[in-house]
């Protein structure tokens, strides 16, 4: 079950709350009784490993891009709208 707290309670105890999140606890931050955010521990990283031999074997099955590949990527990029900074950056 998630622990509920107000944004003021979070601000007053941020370090403690983050330590508790690190240990696995979940929190729902509310303003005027309305949920604003959920603080949860990050997903556990998945251990991934592959030997060099396996990598070569897997890459050997892939099609090598032809000379026009870079041109195709650049053309696709040029058709995208320009990137805008997120509003929260100001």
Secondary structure, 3 states (H helix, E strand, C coil): CCEEEEHHHHHHCHHHHHHHHHCCCCEEEEECCEEEEEECCCCCCCCCCCCHHHHHHHHCCCCCCCCCHHHHHHHHHHCCCCCCCCHHHC
